[in-house]
Amino acid sequence: MRKPIMRLALVITLLLLSPFSQASTVKLNYSLFFDYMKTMYKLDYEYVTTAFYLVDHLDKTQCTINNAQIQVEDNIEPILFQSTGRLLPFYSDQHRKDGGVLVIDIDDNKAVSSCDLQVTVMAKEKELDDLTPTKLTVISEQLEGVLKKNAGMIGKYFLPTFSGVRLQLAQPLNDKQLAALSKARVIDNEQLLLNNGDFEEITKINELDISILRITPWLTKK
């Protein structure tokens, strides 16, 4: 009997040392998400959305999500998520009224999570293809509209200046692309900043076959 007992002890030890035993859990009130989603529901914008990410405040990387659920008392429902850190909760006023809580399991090998919620206003991913100056102008206007609506009647006057859009690139620019861009401001060779009056530059960006990963507001201090 001694060997089986030793094997059992070894299995228990391995389980305790497994990284899965150290996966942390993040709990967030559903009302946090609902308020932002309600704004988008009211505005009904075609080109932009509000996205929710979990980002590690220590190294600024997106947290890896294993599972995500919404809990109301003893009732638990799954919510959509991307393992790369994005949460996609559904819109439900009833869950807000009932005090729903999002419970997210993080694959970080930590007892206590260092992940924080990051709310990002951005162009919808499906709208990143076939960009034109006109379409980019509308995207810019809608991004600014969401920011002002979220800030409220008084808060909107204290927002940073909306200078244009920030283009997050799928890959670094090569020398030819860098030389050809005259109006876009290049940041770390991975982002392009376009002023509100320079959206015609998107035509050149398309011609240079520059792939865009994300479009977000470009804000500057007043």
N, C-alpha and C positions, 0 to 999 in steps of 0.2 A: 504493500500500500504506500510505501514511502515514495517510490518513483512517481506514481500518478499525482500525489500531493505536491511534489516538487514541480512537476510539469504545470499543474494548475497555478501554483504560485508564480511561475515564470510567465505564464499567459497573462495573469493579472498585472504583473509588473510591466510587461510590454504594453498593455492597454493603457496603463497609467502614464507611461512615457510617450505614448503616441501623440503626434502633433494635433490630432483631432480632439484630444481631451483638453487642449488649450485654446480651442477656437472660441473667440469672444462673441458676445451677443450685444447688439445695440437695440435700444427701445426708444421709439420716437412717437410723440402724439400725432395721431392722424390729422388733427386740426391744423397742424403746421403745413401739411401738404394741401389740405382742402382749400385754404384761403388763396393760395397761389393758383390752384386749378379753377377756382371760382372766377378769378380774374380773367383767365383765358376763356372760360365758358361764356362770360359776358361779352368780351371783346370779339370773340369768334373770328380771330385772324386766320388768314389762309396760309401764310408763309412761316410763321414763327410759333414757338412753343416754350413752355417752361420745363426744364429738365432737372431731375434730382439725382445728385451723386453723393456717394460716401467717399470722402477723401481723408487720407491719413494726415493729421496736422503736423506730424513729425517730419515726414519726408515728402509730403505734398503729392504722393501717388494715389491713384484710385484704389480703393479697398476691394478685395476679392469677396464676392458674396456667394455663400453656399446655399442659402435659403432665405425666403422672406414671406412673412405672413402678417395678417391683420387680426388682432384679437379684441373681441368685445366680451368681457366677462369670461364665460366658459366656451364661447363660440370662436373657432379659429378658421380663417379662410386664407388660401394662398393668394399672393399678389405676384404680378409679373415683375421680373428683374433681369438684368444682364449681369453675368458673373464679373464683368469688368467694372462694376461699381455703380451702375445706374439702377434706380428704383422706378417702377412704372405702376404706381398705385391707381386703382380705379376711383372714379368720382362718385361720391355717395354722401348726401347730406344726412342720411339716417345714421351712417357710421360715425359722422362727426357728432351728432346729437347724443349718440350712445357712448361717446368717449373712447372710440377705437384707438388702439395702440399698435404701431408697426413693430414687429419683432424680427430682427434681421440677424442671421448667423454669419459671422465673418470668418474667413479662413486666413487668420493672421498669426496663429501660434502664440497668442497672448491671453493672459487671464483677464486683463482689462483692455478694452478696445481703445485705440487712439484715433478712431474714425469720427469725423464730423460731417454733418449734412451740409452740402454745398448746393445752392439753388442757382441755376444758370438759365438765363434767357438767351435763346439761340434760334437760328433758322432751322426749320424742320429738315431732317436728313434727306428726305425725298426731293427737296427743293434746291439741293446743291448742284444739280446738273442743269445744263442749259441756262446758265446765268447770263443775263443781259444787264446793261446799265439801268434800264427801266425797272426790271425785276429787283435788282439790288437796291434801288431807291425805295421801293415799296417795303422790302425787308427791313431796311434801315428805319423807315418811318414806323413800322410795326414794333420793332425792338424798342424804340424810344417810347412808343405808346404804352407798352407793357410796363416799362420801368416807372413811368409817371403814374400809371394806375396803381401799381403796387405801393408807391410812395405815399399816395393819398393827396388830399386837397392842399394840405400845408407842406408836407414833406417833399412834394415835387419841386418846390422852389429852392430846396437845399441840395438837390442832386448835383453831382459833378456834371460838367459840360459834356453833352453828347456830341462827340467830334466826328463820328463815322462808324465804320465797322472794322472788326478784327477778323482776319481770315487765318484760321489754323490750318497749316498745310499737312498733307499726308506724308510728305517726305521733303528733306532739305532741298533748297534751290541749287541748281548747278550754275557754273560761271556764265553760261549763255543767258540763262533766265535772269540772273542778277543784273547783267549788263543791259538787258532790254527793258527793265522796269524803271520808268522815270518818275512816276508820281506816287507809287506805293512806298511806304516806309517799311524797311525790312527789320525784323526783330529776331535776333539769334538764328537767322537763316531758316526759321521755322514758322514765322508769322508775318503777315502783311497787314499794315494799317492803311486804310483808305479814308481820306477826308470825305465829307458829305458831297463836296463839289467835284470829286475826282472819280466817280463811279464808272466813267467811260474806260478806265484802266482795266476793267474786268474783261473787255474784249481782247486786249493784249494778253491777259492772263490765260484766257481760253486758248489763244493761238499758240502760246508757249507750252500748252499741255500741262499746266500746273494743277494738280489735284487738290481740292479743298476738302478738309475733314470737318470743319465746323465754322460757322459764322456767328459771332457774338458782338455785343456793343463795344465800341471804343470810347472809353470815358476818360476825361482829363480834368484836372483840378481847375476851378474857376480862378 
